Amino acid sequence: MTKITSLYDGEHREFEIKREFVPYIEQSLGRSLYAVLKDFTNGHWTYPDVAQVISFALKGPSVTDRQTIGYARQAAKFGFAHPPFHYKPHPDVIAVLERDGHGNFADLAAEILTIAVFGDKESVDGEA
């Protein structure tokens, strides 16, 4: 299992960073998900990190982002460099973070990162 369910904006919502998109969110964050997780667990999270993790896990990459990712994959197959990927958090997520205080979502972002980096016991045991 790589999804978690949490109360968000008054509703239970599913959050997941799909494995296929990990390199792109890491590029956007400027470091590995593990490094970001270490920052969170040390209390050194930032608003942009919280916004990107929550938004990417809730909304995923936009249609335009998916096209850019597709072009980047094709370029890599042929040995060409591609421009850096930068994920812009969804406006709805930004509105919730600003309204409710982004610090209130740092624990959720850390939980999302933990699942994205390590999976969970069920996925490690092969039961999921």
C-alpha positions as CSV (number, residue, x, y, z in Angstrom):
1,M,0.0,0.0,0.0
2,T,1.3,3.4,-0.9
3,K,-1.8,5.5,-0.2
4,I,-2.8,7.0,3.1
5,T,-6.2,8.4,4.0
6,S,-6.4,11.5,6.2
7,L,-8.9,14.2,7.1
8,Y,-8.2,17.2,4.8
9,D,-10.4,20.2,4.4
10,G,-13.2,18.5,6.2
11,E,-13.2,15.3,4.2
12,H,-11.3,12.0,4.3
13,R,-9.0,12.1,1.3
14,E,-6.4,9.7,-0.2
15,F,-2.8,10.9,-0.7
16,E,-0.2,9.1,-2.8
17,I,3.0,9.9,-4.5
18,K,3.2,7.3,-7.3
19,R,6.6,5.6,-7.8
20,E,6.7,6.6,-11.5
21,F,6.6,10.3,-10.5
22,V,9.2,10.2,-7.7
23,P,12.1,11.5,-9.8
24,Y,10.1,14.5,-10.9
25,I,8.9,15.6,-7.5
26,E,12.5,15.1,-6.2
27,Q,13.7,17.3,-9.0
28,S,11.1,19.9,-8.1
29,L,12.0,19.8,-4.4
30,G,15.7,19.9,-5.2
31,R,16.6,16.9,-3.2
32,S,15.5,13.3,-2.6
33,L,12.3,12.4,-0.8
34,Y,14.4,10.8,1.9
35,A,16.3,14.1,2.4
36,V,13.0,16.0,2.6
37,L,11.7,13.5,5.1
38,K,14.8,14.0,7.2
39,D,14.2,17.7,7.2
40,F,10.6,17.2,8.3
41,T,11.5,14.8,11.1
42,N,14.1,17.3,12.3
43,G,11.5,20.1,12.3
44,H,13.1,21.9,9.4
45,W,10.2,21.8,7.0
46,T,9.3,24.8,4.8
47,Y,6.0,26.1,3.3
48,P,7.1,25.3,-0.3
49,D,7.9,21.7,0.8
50,V,4.6,21.2,2.6
51,A,2.7,22.7,-0.3
52,Q,4.4,20.6,-3.0
53,V,4.2,17.3,-1.0
54,I,0.5,17.7,-0.1
55,S,-0.5,19.0,-3.5
56,F,1.5,16.3,-5.5
57,A,0.1,13.5,-3.3
58,L,-3.5,14.8,-3.4
59,K,-3.8,16.2,-7.0
60,G,-0.8,14.6,-8.7
61,P,0.8,16.2,-11.7
62,S,-1.4,18.3,-14.0
63,V,-2.1,17.4,-17.6
64,T,0.6,19.8,-18.7
65,D,3.0,18.4,-16.1
66,R,2.3,14.9,-17.4
67,Q,3.1,16.0,-20.9
68,T,6.4,17.6,-19.7
69,I,7.2,14.3,-17.9
70,G,6.5,12.3,-21.0
71,Y,8.7,14.5,-23.1
72,A,11.5,14.3,-20.5
73,R,11.2,10.4,-20.5
74,Q,11.5,10.4,-24.3
75,A,14.4,12.8,-24.3
76,A,16.2,10.6,-21.7
77,K,15.7,7.5,-23.9
78,F,17.6,9.3,-26.7
79,G,20.3,10.7,-24.5
80,F,19.1,14.3,-24.5
81,A,18.9,16.6,-21.5
82,H,15.6,18.0,-20.6
83,P,14.7,21.2,-18.8
84,P,14.3,20.9,-15.0
85,F,10.8,20.0,-13.9
86,H,9.2,22.3,-11.4
87,Y,5.9,21.4,-9.9
88,K,3.5,24.2,-9.0
89,P,1.1,23.3,-6.1
90,H,-2.6,23.3,-7.0
91,P,-4.4,26.6,-6.1
92,D,-7.0,24.7,-4.0
93,V,-4.2,23.2,-1.9
94,I,-2.6,26.6,-1.5
95,A,-5.9,28.1,-0.4
96,V,-6.4,25.4,2.3
97,L,-2.8,25.7,3.6
98,E,-3.2,29.5,3.8
99,R,-6.6,29.3,5.5
100,D,-5.8,26.6,8.0
101,G,-2.1,27.2,8.5
102,H,0.5,25.2,6.6
103,G,2.2,24.1,9.9
104,N,-0.9,22.1,10.6
105,F,-0.2,19.9,7.6
106,A,3.5,19.2,8.2
107,D,2.7,15.9,10.0
108,L,0.6,14.8,7.1
109,A,3.3,15.7,4.6
110,A,5.8,13.7,6.7
111,E,3.5,10.7,6.8
112,I,3.1,11.0,3.0
113,L,6.9,11.1,2.6
114,T,7.4,8.1,4.9
115,I,5.0,6.0,2.9
116,A,6.6,7.2,-0.4
117,V,10.1,6.4,0.8
118,F,9.6,3.3,2.8
119,G,6.2,2.0,1.9
120,D,4.4,0.3,4.8
121,K,4.7,-3.0,6.6
122,E,2.1,-4.6,4.4
123,S,3.9,-3.7,1.2
124,V,7.2,-4.8,2.6
125,D,5.7,-8.2,3.6
126,G,4.2,-8.5,0.2
127,E,0.6,-8.7,1.5
128,A,-0.6,-5.5,-0.2
